[in-house]
């Protein structure tokens, strides 16, 4: 019982707690004790002792330990570099379904690292690689000032002091393909001029700040790329009121997965306010260009509070954004339901007005949505834009486009707009911009557009009663 209590406590890494677990030969405790020695958490930094404890946990069949031993052999932490032993331990951890181990094993096979394969990828690279050579392995870089086989491993040599934050961030750092895209643990004292610019009750705040270290960038040109940073950068900070641990990491993971799948949302890392202890995600501050606004949606208020339960027959959400089949209780939330919500946002961007502003958000509105009510579009909105949004908002989930279809369609518009000054699509979007000179004054407060419990049972009953009344009315007409 005491051992499990200590394990639950170790989320915030403590040398004393890890030592207690290691003393009873707990494999996780032995592993985290090695982590304390590697980063000097509660004890003097000692990479040799770190490796010894990682090896001990690996011998106890701990997949984290196996992965970390491979990492130590690859980087040379407390042991001499050895690519063959690195690959061997990466592969062992991969066989135990360790996600980072699987990724590093794939990288080793791909680049022929520690693998007896004379046809390794590194041998296929052009001898005149325009990216130059890696300073660590002396092989050709895979991107501008970046070596995929070395640099991600070097980038993860830090700790926040919290094992869940470390594990989450490092798993994404290992999957970084370019220097500019590396996310970082940002010390809070590296942020200045912090000002609140937006807030949603119970769902966190958005701040504007100056990041003194500056955003990463690559200078130079072919054969001579150099890593650099902006002298300082204006960034946006997003926090949650319950941003400790699980809820915060869940949202962060969602944002990072979007980022990996070609989202234009630039995420720079995580920081922690030392006074409030809240974790904060750091984004690119929104930018405006001549033709379009790059709008970054950090929070639609579609989350629920951690301690708020949802019983059967209820859902949690904001009525205008919820698909009709979900409102009526016919289906659960699905990808098709998300596509519907995207269509609503498209209509909102057309008018600059939130959907159904001024309506009472209750059962009557939900029934109208289930019967086909949809937000209107602004005058001069491009026909192609309306057609896509209406497809997204189709009452039949099967007739809505996939996320990939939407991606390709919007990419095609952007290509058309950028390729020529004289084309119909560009003209339509420019004409639409002229219609809305200023945003309308909202009738509802922001609080109306945060998630609340919605009774699908009540909505379904209303729909049945309305259908029954209609049938009776039809019969009386006969």
VOPAGU-2260 file (C-alpha; in pm, 1 decimal, decimal comma):
REM VOPAGU-2260
SITE   aa  ch    i         X         Y         Z
SITE  UNK   A    0       0,0       0,0       0,0
SITE  UNK   A    1     281,0     238,8      99,2
SITE  UNK   A    2     465,5     152,6    -224,6
SITE  UNK   A    3     159,4     245,2    -435,9
SITE  UNK   A    4     114,3     569,7    -236,3
SITE  UNK   A    5     474,2     667,4    -312,9
SITE  UNK   A    6     426,3     581,9    -682,7
SITE  UNK   A    7     124,3     812,1    -702,5
SITE  UNK   A    8     327,7    1084,1    -536,2
SITE  UNK   A    9     626,0    1059,0    -770,5
SITE  UNK   A   10     457,1    1257,3   -1055,3
SITE  UNK   A   11     652,0    1555,1    -921,0
SITE  UNK   A   12     994,8    1389,9    -928,3
SITE  UNK   A   13    1148,6    1349,1    -581,7
SITE  UNK   A   14    1484,4    1178,8    -522,2
SITE  UNK   A   15    1371,6    1062,8    -175,8
SITE  UNK   A   16    1052,8     898,7    -306,9
SITE  UNK   A   17    1236,9     736,3    -599,0
SITE  UNK   A   18    1501,4     603,5    -358,7
SITE  UNK   A   19    1230,3     444,2    -138,6
SITE  UNK   A   20    1085,9     263,4    -439,8
SITE  UNK   A   21    1430,9     158,1    -561,7
SITE  UNK   A   22    1511,2      18,5    -215,6
SITE  UNK   A   23    1225,2    -232,6    -254,3
SITE  UNK   A   24    1345,2    -317,4    -608,6
SITE  UNK   A   25    1053,1    -151,1    -782,3
SITE  UNK   A   26    1153,8    -129,5   -1154,6
SITE  UNK   A   27     989,3     211,1   -1202,9
SITE  UNK   A   28    1156,4     343,3    -889,1
SITE  UNK   A   29    1497,1     224,7   -1010,1
SITE  UNK   A   30    1436,7     390,8   -1348,2
SITE  UNK   A   31    1331,3     725,8   -1198,1
SITE  UNK   A   32    1624,1     716,6    -957,7
SITE  UNK   A   33    1848,0     699,4   -1266,9
SITE  UNK   A   34    1654,6     998,7   -1405,6
SITE  UNK   A   35    1728,3    1194,1   -1085,9
SITE  UNK   A   36    2097,9    1119,3   -1121,0
SITE  UNK   A   37    2097,9    1214,9   -1491,9
SITE  UNK   A   38    1946,5    1559,5   -1431,8
SITE  UNK   A   39    2060,7    1628,1   -1074,5
SITE  UNK   A   40    1711,3    1624,4    -919,2
SITE  UNK   A   41    1754,0    1627,6    -540,3
SITE  UNK   A   42    2104,5    1484,2    -573,7
SITE  UNK   A   43    2432,9    1578,3    -734,2
SITE  UNK   A   44    2429,3    1504,5   -1107,7
SITE  UNK   A   45    2607,4    1176,1   -1188,7
SITE  UNK   A   46    2567,4    1028,7   -1538,1
SITE  UNK   A   47    2757,0     709,2   -1447,2
SITE  UNK   A   48    2510,2     631,8   -1166,5
SITE  UNK   A   49    2225,3     727,6   -1398,9
SITE  UNK   A   50    2334,9     464,9   -1651,6
SITE  UNK   A   51    2380,8     202,0   -1379,3
SITE  UNK   A   52    2023,0     250,0   -1259,0
SITE  UNK   A   53    1882,3     256,0   -1613,2
SITE  UNK   A   54    2063,6     -71,2   -1684,9
SITE  UNK   A   55    1933,6    -222,8   -1360,1
SITE  UNK   A   56    1572,5    -129,9   -1446,3
SITE  UNK   A   57    1622,3    -268,7   -1798,9
SITE  UNK   A   58    1745,1    -598,3   -1648,9
SITE  UNK   A   59    1420,5    -599,1   -1448,8
SITE  UNK   A   60    1228,5    -590,9   -1782,7
SITE  UNK   A   61    1129,0    -224,6   -1748,2
SITE  UNK   A   62    1061,9     -87,6   -2099,1
SITE  UNK   A   63    1151,0     269,2   -1994,8
SITE  UNK   A   64    1485,6     141,9   -1868,4
SITE  UNK   A   65    1550,6     -50,5   -2191,8
SITE  UNK   A   66    1476,4     258,7   -2398,7
SITE  UNK   A   67    1693,9     480,4   -2178,1
SITE  UNK   A   68    1991,1     240,0   -2194,0
SITE  UNK   A   69    1965,8     258,0   -2573,9
SITE  UNK   A   70    1955,5     637,0   -2547,1
SITE  UNK   A   71    2264,1     642,4   -2321,9
SITE  UNK   A   72    2461,1     423,6   -2563,9
SITE  UNK   A   73    2352,4     643,2   -2854,6
SITE  UNK   A   74    2440,5     978,4   -2693,1
SITE  UNK   A   75    2719,6     857,8   -2463,5
SITE  UNK   A   76    2563,7     925,9   -2123,0
SITE  UNK   A   77    2761,1     749,0   -1848,4
SITE  UNK   A   78    2890,5     500,3   -2102,1
SITE  UNK   A   79    3092,2     498,4   -2423,0
SITE  UNK   A   80    2890,2     555,4   -2743,0
SITE  UNK   A   81    2793,4     234,1   -2918,7
SITE  UNK   A   82    2534,0     241,1   -3199,6
SITE  UNK   A   83    2499,0    -137,8   -3206,9
SITE  UNK   A   84    2412,1    -157,6   -2836,0
SITE  UNK   A   85    2187,5     147,3   -2875,1
SITE  UNK   A   86    1990,7     -27,6   -3149,5
SITE  UNK   A   87    1976,7    -351,3   -2948,6
SITE  UNK   A   88    1815,6    -181,2   -2648,1
SITE  UNK   A   89    1587,1      40,5   -2857,0
SITE  UNK   A   90    1462,9    -276,8   -3024,9
SITE  UNK   A   91    1406,7    -451,9   -2690,9
SITE  UNK   A   92    1194,5    -161,4   -2566,6
SITE  UNK   A   93    1006,0    -156,4   -2897,6
SITE  UNK   A   94     922,8    -525,6   -2855,7
SITE  UNK   A   95     757,2    -427,3   -2526,8
SITE  UNK   A   96     549,5    -163,1   -2711,8
SITE  UNK   A   97     743,6     137,7   -2581,4
SITE  UNK   A   98     632,0     413,3   -2823,6
SITE  UNK   A   99     958,7     608,8   -2823,7
SITE  UNK   A  100    1149,3     281,4   -2855,7
SITE  UNK   A  101     940,7     190,0   -3160,9
SITE  UNK   A  102    1013,0     529,8   -3317,2
SITE  UNK   A  103    1388,6     513,8   -3250,4
SITE  UNK   A  104    1407,1     154,6   -3379,2
SITE  UNK   A  105    1242,4     271,8   -3702,1
SITE  UNK   A  106    1493,8     559,7   -3724,6
SITE  UNK   A  107    1783,6     315,9   -3675,4
SITE  UNK   A  108    1653,7      89,9   -3953,5
SITE  UNK   A  109    1585,1     389,2   -4176,8
SITE  UNK   A  110    1932,5     537,9   -4141,5
SITE  UNK   A  111    2124,7     214,0   -4088,6
SITE  UNK   A  112    2230,3     303,7   -3730,3
SITE  UNK   A  113    2368,1      -2,9   -3552,6
SITE  UNK   A  114    2209,5    -221,3   -3818,4
SITE  UNK   A  115    2408,4    -457,0   -4041,1
SITE  UNK   A  116    2256,4    -326,9   -4362,9
SITE  UNK   A  117    2489,8    -202,4   -4633,1
SITE  UNK   A  118    2194,1     -38,4   -4809,1
SITE  UNK   A  119    2121,3     209,0   -4527,1
SITE  UNK   A  120    1942,8     531,4   -4609,8
SITE  UNK   A  121    2251,3     740,4   -4527,4
SITE  UNK   A  122    2431,1     577,2   -4821,7
SITE  UNK   A  123    2154,7     682,0   -5059,4
SITE  UNK   A  124    2190,4    1050,0   -4972,5
SITE  UNK   A  125    2346,2    1272,2   -5235,2
SITE  UNK   A  126    2713,5    1330,9   -5152,5
SITE  UNK   A  127    2648,4    1697,3   -5223,8
SITE  UNK   A  128    2370,5    1726,3   -4964,9
SITE  UNK   A  129    2266,2    2091,0   -4952,9
SITE  UNK   A  130    2201,8    2068,4   -4577,5
SITE  UNK   A  131    2566,5    2012,7   -4480,9
SITE  UNK   A  132    2697,1    1762,1   -4224,7
SITE  UNK   A  133    2586,0    1683,0   -3870,1
SITE  UNK   A  134    2840,8    1791,5   -3608,0
SITE  UNK   A  135    2756,7    1485,9   -3393,2
SITE  UNK   A  136    2767,4    1189,4   -3632,7
SITE  UNK   A  137    2940,8    1355,1   -3930,8
SITE  UNK   A  138    2669,6    1220,2   -4162,0
SITE  UNK   A  139    2468,7    1444,5   -4391,8
SITE  UNK   A  140    2192,2    1648,8   -4228,0
SITE  UNK   A  141    1832,2    1558,0   -4313,5
SITE  UNK   A  142    1707,0    1918,7   -4305,7
SITE  UNK   A  143    1843,2    2270,6   -4269,9
SITE  UNK   A  144    2086,7    2259,2   -3972,2
SITE  UNK   A  145    1910,4    1943,3   -3848,0
SITE  UNK   A  146    2002,3    1573,0   -3828,5
SITE  UNK   A  147    1700,2    1353,8   -3754,2
SITE  UNK   A  148    1915,4    1067,8   -3624,4
SITE  UNK   A  149    2098,7    1282,8   -3364,9
SITE  UNK   A  150    1940,3    1618,5   -3286,9
SITE  UNK   A  151    1605,1    1503,1   -3140,3
SITE  UNK   A  152    1797,2    1294,9   -2884,3
SITE  UNK   A  153    2010,4    1596,7   -2792,9
SITE  UNK   A  154    1698,6    1818,6   -2768,4
SITE  UNK   A  155    1544,6    1604,6   -2490,8
SITE  UNK   A  156    1830,8    1661,1   -2243,5
SITE  UNK   A  157    1629,2    1870,5   -1996,0
SITE  UNK   A  158    1372,8    1822,5   -1721,2
SITE  UNK   A  159    1078,3    2019,9   -1587,0
SITE  UNK   A  160    1088,1    1823,3   -1262,4
SITE  UNK   A  161     753,1    1660,4   -1345,6
SITE  UNK   A  162     767,0    1315,0   -1503,6
SITE  UNK   A  163     433,6    1342,2   -1690,1
SITE  UNK   A  164     527,4    1676,7   -1847,0
SITE  UNK   A  165     873,1    1540,0   -1935,7
SITE  UNK   A  166     737,0    1218,6   -2091,8
SITE  UNK   A  167     472,2    1401,2   -2293,3
SITE  UNK   A  168     697,0    1675,1   -2431,5
SITE  UNK   A  169     994,6    1448,8   -2502,5
SITE  UNK   A  170     780,5    1203,9   -2698,9
SITE  UNK   A  171     696,0    1489,1   -2937,9
SITE  UNK   A  172    1050,8    1628,4   -2940,1
SITE  UNK   A  173    1178,4    1293,1   -3064,6
SITE  UNK   A  174     944,7    1324,9   -3363,1
SITE  UNK   A  175    1075,5    1665,4   -3471,9
SITE  UNK   A  176    1191,5    1687,6   -3832,8
SITE  UNK   A  177    1319,8    2046,8   -3837,1
SITE  UNK   A  178    1515,2    2274,2   -3600,1
SITE  UNK   A  179    1247,7    2548,0   -3606,2
SITE  UNK   A  180     977,6    2301,9   -3493,6
SITE  UNK   A  181    1141,1    2186,6   -3168,6
SITE  UNK   A  182     910,1    2248,3   -2871,9
SITE  UNK   A  183    1079,9    2357,6   -2549,7
SITE  UNK   A  184    1041,3    2368,8   -2173,9
SITE  UNK   A  185    1048,0    2748,7   -2135,9
SITE  UNK   A  186    1159,1    2891,1   -1798,2
SITE  UNK   A  187     888,8    3133,1   -1681,4
SITE  UNK   A  188    1149,4    3399,9   -1604,3
SITE  UNK   A  189    1229,7    3409,0   -1977,3
SITE  UNK   A  190     886,5    3567,4   -2038,7
SITE  UNK   A  191     827,3    3938,5   -1980,2
SITE  UNK   A  192     554,7    4202,9   -2037,1
SITE  UNK   A  193     282,2    3944,6   -1972,8
SITE  UNK   A  194     -66,5    4089,0   -2034,9
SITE  UNK   A  195    -406,1    3916,1   -2031,0
SITE  UNK   A  196    -587,3    3958,7   -2363,6
SITE  UNK   A  197    -879,6    3718,0   -2323,3
SITE  UNK   A  198   -1053,8    3500,5   -2069,0
SITE  UNK   A  199   -1330,4    3241,3   -2056,4
SITE  UNK   A  200   -1482,4    3174,2   -1717,8
SITE  UNK   A  201   -1378,4    2828,7   -1591,2
SITE  UNK   A  202   -1188,2    2755,1   -1913,8
SITE  UNK   A  203    -868,9    2955,9   -1878,2
SITE  UNK   A  204    -705,8    3268,1   -2012,9
SITE  UNK   A  205    -497,0    3387,5   -2305,7
SITE  UNK   A  206    -200,8    3619,3   -2248,9
SITE  UNK   A  207      39,4    3812,7   -2467,6
SITE  UNK   A  208     407,6    3807,8   -2366,0
SITE  UNK   A  209     762,9    3871,0   -2484,7
SITE  UNK   A  210     978,8    3558,1   -2500,8
SITE  UNK   A  211    1330,7    3687,0   -2435,4
SITE  UNK   A  212    1507,8    3383,9   -2585,8
SITE  UNK   A  213    1318,9    3433,9   -2911,2
SITE  UNK   A  214    1173,9    3195,2   -3169,1
SITE  UNK   A  215    1409,7    2948,5   -3337,4
SITE  UNK   A  216    1508,9    3019,2   -3697,4
SITE  UNK   A  217    1765,0    2901,5   -3954,5
SITE  UNK   A  218    2000,9    3152,2   -4115,7
SITE  UNK   A  219    2241,5    3106,7   -4406,9
SITE  UNK   A  220    2188,1    2927,0   -4735,1
SITE  UNK   A  221    2261,4    2598,0   -4910,4
SITE  UNK   A  222    2562,6    2408,2   -4769,9
SITE  UNK   A  223    2595,6    2661,1   -4486,1
SITE  UNK   A  224    2281,3    2666,8   -4272,6
SITE  UNK   A  225    2320,3    2804,8   -3920,0
SITE  UNK   A  226    2091,1    2771,8   -3619,4
SITE  UNK   A  227    1978,1    3103,0   -3474,0
SITE  UNK   A  228    1700,7    3275,6   -3278,4
SITE  UNK   A  229    1506,7    3597,4   -3298,9
SITE  UNK   A  230    1643,9    3853,0   -3051,0
SITE  UNK   A  231    1303,0    3833,9   -2875,7
SITE  UNK   A  232     952,4    3734,0   -2986,8
SITE  UNK   A  233     591,8    3826,5   -2908,4
SITE  UNK   A  234     403,2    3506,4   -2821,4
SITE  UNK   A  235      59,3    3402,9   -2697,1
SITE  UNK   A  236      19,5    3203,5   -2374,4
SITE  UNK   A  237    -281,7    2976,5   -2311,0
SITE  UNK   A  238    -362,2    2847,5   -1965,3
SITE  UNK   A  239    -641,0    2639,9   -1812,6
SITE  UNK   A  240    -789,2    2693,4   -1468,2
SITE  UNK   A  241    -730,9    2323,7   -1399,2
SITE  UNK   A  242    -406,6    2308,2   -1592,5
SITE  UNK   A  243    -225,5    2072,8   -1357,5
SITE  UNK   A  244    -146,5    1734,0   -1506,9
SITE  UNK   A  245    -411,2    1527,7   -1691,9
SITE  UNK   A  246    -649,2    1786,0   -1839,8
SITE  UNK   A  247    -371,0    2017,3   -1945,9
SITE  UNK   A  248    -165,9    1739,5   -2108,0
SITE  UNK   A  249    -474,1    1605,9   -2287,3
SITE  UNK   A  250    -530,1    1943,6   -2455,7
SITE  UNK   A  251    -157,1    1986,2   -2524,3
SITE  UNK   A  252    -138,6    1642,6   -2690,5
SITE  UNK   A  253    -438,8    1728,3   -2909,4
SITE  UNK   A  254    -273,7    2053,5   -3019,9
SITE  UNK   A  255      56,0    1878,1   -3094,0
SITE  UNK   A  256    -114,4    1603,9   -3297,4
SITE  UNK   A  257    -284,3    1876,6   -3504,0
SITE  UNK   A  258      54,1    2044,0   -3539,8
SITE  UNK   A  259     215,8    1721,6   -3664,6
SITE  UNK   A  260     -65,1    1686,3   -3919,0
SITE  UNK   A  261      20,2    2008,4   -4103,6
SITE  UNK   A  262    -167,2    2256,0   -3885,2
SITE  UNK   A  263     -33,8    2611,0   -3922,4
SITE  UNK   A  264     -62,3    2659,5   -3547,4
SITE  UNK   A  265     295,1    2721,9   -3426,0
SITE  UNK   A  266     351,1    2577,7   -3077,9
SITE  UNK   A  267     676,5    2667,4   -2904,0
SITE  UNK   A  268     647,1    2476,4   -2579,5
SITE  UNK   A  269     524,6    2472,4   -2221,1
SITE  UNK   A  270     610,2    2689,8   -1922,7
SITE  UNK   A  271     488,7    2702,0   -1562,5
SITE  UNK   A  272     389,2    3006,7   -1361,3
SITE  UNK   A  273     588,5    2956,2   -1041,8
SITE  UNK   A  274     338,2    3154,1    -833,2
SITE  UNK   A  275       9,9    2994,5    -948,6
SITE  UNK   A  276     171,9    2658,3   -1042,7
SITE  UNK   A  277     -40,3    2656,6   -1359,5
SITE  UNK   A  278     109,7    2515,3   -1679,1
SITE  UNK   A  279      91,7    2731,8   -1990,2
SITE  UNK   A  280     118,1    2648,3   -2364,2
SITE  UNK   A  281     317,5    2897,6   -2571,6
SITE  UNK   A  282     188,7    2980,4   -2923,9
SITE  UNK   A  283     268,4    3210,9   -3210,9
SITE  UNK   A  284      91,6    3543,2   -3158,9
SITE  UNK   A  285    -183,6    3579,4   -3427,0
SITE  UNK   A  286     -70,9    3750,0   -3748,4
SITE  UNK   A  287    -267,3    3948,0   -4009,1
SITE  UNK   A  288    -187,5    3952,1   -4376,9
SITE  UNK   A  289    -332,8    4143,3   -4673,5
SITE  UNK   A  290    -561,2    3873,4   -4805,8
SITE  UNK   A  291    -655,8    3663,2   -4507,1
SITE  UNK   A  292    -634,9    3645,2   -4131,8
SITE  UNK   A  293    -453,6    3350,9   -3979,5
SITE  UNK   A  294    -692,6    3269,5   -3694,5
SITE  UNK   A  295    -567,3    3026,5   -3435,4
SITE  UNK   A  296    -837,7    2860,5   -3227,7
SITE  UNK   A  297    -695,0    2777,3   -2886,6
SITE  UNK   A  298   -1020,0    2693,6   -2707,5
SITE  UNK   A  299   -1380,4    2666,4   -2821,6
SITE  UNK   A  300   -1501,8    2608,7   -2465,8
SITE  UNK   A  301   -1592,4    2253,6   -2561,6
SITE  UNK   A  302   -1423,4    2097,4   -2257,9
SITE  UNK   A  303   -1591,8    2020,1   -1930,8
SITE  UNK   A  304   -1464,1    2085,6   -1582,5
SITE  UNK   A  305   -1273,6    1794,6   -1426,6
SITE  UNK   A  306   -1516,2    1752,2   -1138,1
SITE  UNK   A  307   -1837,5    1784,6   -1342,2
SITE  UNK   A  308   -2007,5    1452,6   -1419,8
SITE  UNK   A  309   -2227,8    1381,8   -1720,5
SITE  UNK   A  310   -2504,9    1126,1   -1668,1
SITE  UNK   A  311   -2662,0     899,5   -1928,6
SITE  UNK   A  312   -2895,5    1085,3   -2163,3
SITE  UNK   A  313   -2683,0    1399,3   -2141,4
SITE  UNK   A  314   -2387,0    1536,3   -2335,7
SITE  UNK   A  315   -2147,7    1823,2   -2275,7
SITE  UNK   A  316   -2106,2    2100,0   -2531,4
SITE  UNK   A  317   -2224,3    2429,0   -2682,7
SITE  UNK   A  318   -2555,5    2375,7   -2865,9
SITE  UNK   A  319   -2478,5    2576,1   -3185,9
SITE  UNK   A  320   -2163,7    2367,7   -3255,1
SITE  UNK   A  321   -2309,1    2022,5   -3179,8
SITE  UNK   A  322   -2419,9    1803,2   -3471,2
SITE  UNK   A  323   -2795,8    1727,2   -3493,5
SITE  UNK   A  324   -2749,0    1350,2   -3464,4
SITE  UNK   A  325   -2563,1    1406,7   -3134,9
SITE  UNK   A  326   -2817,2    1657,4   -3001,7
SITE  UNK   A  327   -3101,4    1412,6   -3067,3
SITE  UNK   A  328   -2914,9    1129,9   -2893,5
SITE  UNK   A  329   -2911,3     920,2   -3212,1
SITE  UNK   A  330   -2530,3     903,1   -3215,3
SITE  UNK   A  331   -2229,2     976,6   -2998,1
SITE  UNK   A  332   -1961,2    1231,2   -3087,5
SITE  UNK   A  333   -1781,1    1112,4   -3401,7
SITE  UNK   A  334   -1538,3    1253,6   -3656,7
SITE  UNK   A  335   -1838,4    1338,3   -3874,4
SITE  UNK   A  336   -1979,9    1538,3   -3582,3
SITE  UNK   A  337   -1650,5    1728,0   -3561,6
SITE  UNK   A  338   -1679,3    1805,7   -3933,3
SITE  UNK   A  339   -2025,3    1952,2   -3866,4
SITE  UNK   A  340   -1873,0    2180,2   -3601,6
SITE  UNK   A  341   -1609,5    2290,0   -3851,8
SITE  UNK   A  342   -1888,9    2388,1   -4093,4
SITE  UNK   A  343   -2045,7    2603,9   -3821,7
SITE  UNK   A  344   -1710,0    2775,8   -3768,0
SITE  UNK   A  345   -1685,8    2839,9   -4143,5
SITE  UNK   A  346   -2023,2    3018,9   -4130,6
SITE  UNK   A  347   -1905,5    3213,3   -3824,9
SITE  UNK   A  348   -1591,8    3328,7   -4010,1
SITE  UNK   A  349   -1807,7    3439,3   -4303,1
SITE  UNK   A  350   -2018,0    3679,8   -4095,7
SITE  UNK   A  351   -1783,1    3755,7   -3807,5
SITE  UNK   A  352   -2076,6    3668,5   -3582,5
SITE  UNK   A  353   -2111,0    3367,5   -3356,0
SITE  UNK   A  354   -2377,6    3113,4   -3455,9
SITE  UNK   A  355   -2733,8    3181,8   -3337,8
SITE  UNK   A  356   -2627,9    3492,2   -3146,4
SITE  UNK   A  357   -2936,6    3623,8   -2964,0
SITE  UNK   A  358   -3117,6    3287,2   -2959,7
SITE  UNK   A  359   -3192,0    3118,8   -2628,0
SITE  UNK   A  360   -2964,4    2814,4   -2602,1
SITE  UNK   A  361   -3216,6    2553,4   -2500,0
SITE  UNK   A  362   -3426,9    2262,1   -2620,0
SITE  UNK   A  363   -3623,3    2470,4   -2873,9
SITE  UNK   A  364   -3307,7    2580,6   -3057,2
SITE  UNK   A  365   -3173,2    2224,3   -3047,6
SITE  UNK   A  366   -3494,9    2090,7   -3205,7
SITE  UNK   A  367   -3476,2    2355,7   -3479,7
SITE  UNK   A  368   -3114,7    2252,7   -3552,5
SITE  UNK   A  369   -3222,2    1886,7   -3571,1
SITE  UNK   A  370   -3492,0    1996,4   -3818,8
SITE  UNK   A  371   -3241,7    2172,9   -4043,8
SITE  UNK   A  372   -3178,8    2524,2   -3904,1
SITE  UNK   A  373   -2827,1    2646,0   -3990,8
SITE  UNK   A  374   -2636,8    2977,3   -3953,2
SITE  UNK   A  375   -2652,0    3221,4   -4245,0
SITE  UNK   A  376   -2357,6    3344,8   -4455,7
SITE  UNK   A  377   -2253,5    3700,9   -4528,7
SITE  UNK   A  378   -2330,2    3859,1   -4866,5
SITE  UNK   A  379   -2061,7    3802,2   -5129,4
SITE  UNK   A  380   -1926,7    3492,4   -4951,6
SITE  UNK   A  381   -1757,5    3285,0   -5226,9
SITE  UNK   A  382   -1982,2    3014,8   -5367,8
SITE  UNK   A  383   -1713,8    2747,0   -5325,8
SITE  UNK   A  384   -1682,2    2841,0   -4956,4
SITE  UNK   A  385   -2059,3    2816,6   -4895,4
SITE  UNK   A  386   -2079,1    2483,3   -5077,9
SITE  UNK   A  387   -1805,6    2331,4   -4859,6
SITE  UNK   A  388   -1955,0    2468,1   -4536,6
SITE  UNK   A  389   -2302,3    2338,0   -4628,4
SITE  UNK   A  390   -2158,1    1994,5   -4705,3
SITE  UNK   A  391   -1995,1    1998,2   -4360,5
SITE  UNK   A  392   -2329,1    2091,1   -4200,2
SITE  UNK   A  393   -2531,6    1829,5   -4389,2
SITE  UNK   A  394   -2793,5    1660,3   -4169,4
SITE  UNK   A  395   -2672,5    1321,3   -4293,6
SITE  UNK   A  396   -2329,6    1245,2   -4138,0
SITE  UNK   A  397   -2249,6    1012,8   -4429,4
SITE  UNK   A  398   -2272,9    1301,8   -4677,2
SITE  UNK   A  399   -2020,7    1522,1   -4494,6
SITE  UNK   A  400   -1666,1    1546,7   -4633,4
SITE  UNK   A  401   -1370,4    1389,4   -4454,5
SITE  UNK   A  402   -1103,1    1598,9   -4284,1
SITE  UNK   A  403    -867,7    1507,8   -4568,5
SITE  UNK   A  404   -1119,6    1627,9   -4829,1
SITE  UNK   A  405   -1145,2    1962,7   -4647,1
SITE  UNK   A  406    -766,7    1990,7   -4622,8
SITE  UNK   A  407    -719,9    1937,0   -4996,3
SITE  UNK   A  408   -1006,0    2171,2   -5085,9
SITE  UNK   A  409    -873,7    2461,3   -4874,8
SITE  UNK   A  410    -517,4    2396,8   -4991,1
SITE  UNK   A  411    -641,1    2424,1   -5348,4
SITE  UNK   A  412    -800,7    2763,1   -5273,4
SITE  UNK   A  413    -477,3    2888,5   -5117,7
SITE  UNK   A  414    -282,2    2768,2   -5419,9
SITE  UNK   A  415    -523,2    2945,7   -5655,8
SITE  UNK   A  416    -501,1    3267,0   -5452,9
SITE  UNK   A  417    -120,4    3262,1   -5441,1
SITE  UNK   A  418     -61,1    3156,3   -5802,7
SITE  UNK   A  419    -220,5    3450,0   -5982,2
SITE  UNK   A  420    -366,7    3795,1   -5925,3
SITE  UNK   A  421    -625,7    3736,2   -6193,9
SITE  UNK   A  422    -844,3    3441,1   -6099,9
SITE  UNK   A  423   -1207,7    3406,0   -5997,8
SITE  UNK   A  424   -1153,7    3247,8   -5656,0
SITE  UNK   A  425    -918,4    3522,7   -5543,5
SITE  UNK   A  426   -1164,1    3787,3   -5668,9
SITE  UNK   A  427   -1451,2    3627,2   -5474,8
SITE  UNK   A  428   -1257,7    3618,5   -5147,8
SITE  UNK   A  429   -1141,9    3978,7   -5188,5
SITE  UNK   A  430   -1500,5    4089,9   -5259,3
SITE  UNK   A  431   -1617,8    3907,4   -4946,7
SITE  UNK   A  432   -1358,0    4093,0   -4735,7
SITE  UNK   A  433   -1503,4    4425,9   -4851,6
SITE  UNK   A  434   -1853,7    4342,6   -4728,2
SITE  UNK   A  435   -1769,8    4319,4   -4358,4
SITE  UNK   A  436   -1594,3    4640,2   -4256,2
SITE  UNK   A  437   -1633,3    4576,7   -3883,2
SITE  UNK   A  438   -1748,8    4294,7   -3657,0
SITE  UNK   A  439   -2109,7    4312,6   -3533,2
SITE  UNK   A  440   -2173,5    4378,4   -3165,0
SITE  UNK   A  441   -2249,0    4039,1   -3002,4
SITE  UNK   A  442   -2580,1    3993,2   -2821,7
SITE  UNK   A  443   -2451,9    3703,9   -2610,7
SITE  UNK   A  444   -2160,5    3715,6   -2366,3
SITE  UNK   A  445   -1862,6    3481,2   -2405,7
SITE  UNK   A  446   -1997,7    3273,9   -2117,5
SITE  UNK   A  447   -2292,4    3162,5   -2334,9
SITE  UNK   A  448   -2044,7    2989,5   -2566,8
SITE  UNK   A  449   -1882,0    2767,9   -2305,6
SITE  UNK   A  450   -1979,0    2405,4   -2256,8
SITE  UNK   A  451   -2280,4    2307,4   -2052,3
SITE  UNK   A  452   -2474,5    1989,7   -1991,1
SITE  UNK   A  453   -2728,0    1928,6   -2270,6
SITE  UNK   A  454   -3014,4    1682,1   -2220,0
SITE  UNK   A  455   -3041,2    1473,4   -2536,6
SITE  UNK   A  456   -3333,6    1290,9   -2374,5
SITE  UNK   A  457   -3537,8    1612,0   -2350,0
SITE  UNK   A  458   -3449,8    1706,2   -2708,6
SITE  UNK   A  459   -3547,4    1360,2   -2838,0
SITE  UNK   A  460   -3881,1    1379,6   -2651,9
SITE  UNK   A  461   -3950,9    1726,8   -2797,8
SITE  UNK   A  462   -3883,6    1595,8   -3147,9
SITE  UNK   A  463   -4118,4    1297,4   -3092,0
SITE  UNK   A  464   -4393,3    1519,4   -2955,2
SITE  UNK   A  465   -4357,2    1757,9   -3249,8
SITE  UNK   A  466   -4370,0    1465,4   -3493,8
SITE  UNK   A  467   -4679,7    1322,9   -3319,3
SITE  UNK   A  468   -4851,0    1661,3   -3330,7
SITE  UNK   A  469   -4771,9    1691,1   -3701,3
SITE  UNK   A  470   -4914,8    1343,9   -3771,2
SITE  UNK   A  471   -5235,9    1430,9   -3582,1
SITE  UNK   A  472   -5264,5    1754,5   -3774,0
SITE  UNK   A  473   -5221,4    1571,6   -4105,7
SITE  UNK   A  474   -5487,1    1318,2   -4006,7
SITE  UNK   A  475   -5739,4    1590,7   -3917,2
SITE  UNK   A  476   -5687,6    1744,6   -4261,5
SITE  UNK   A  477   -5787,4    1422,9   -4436,3
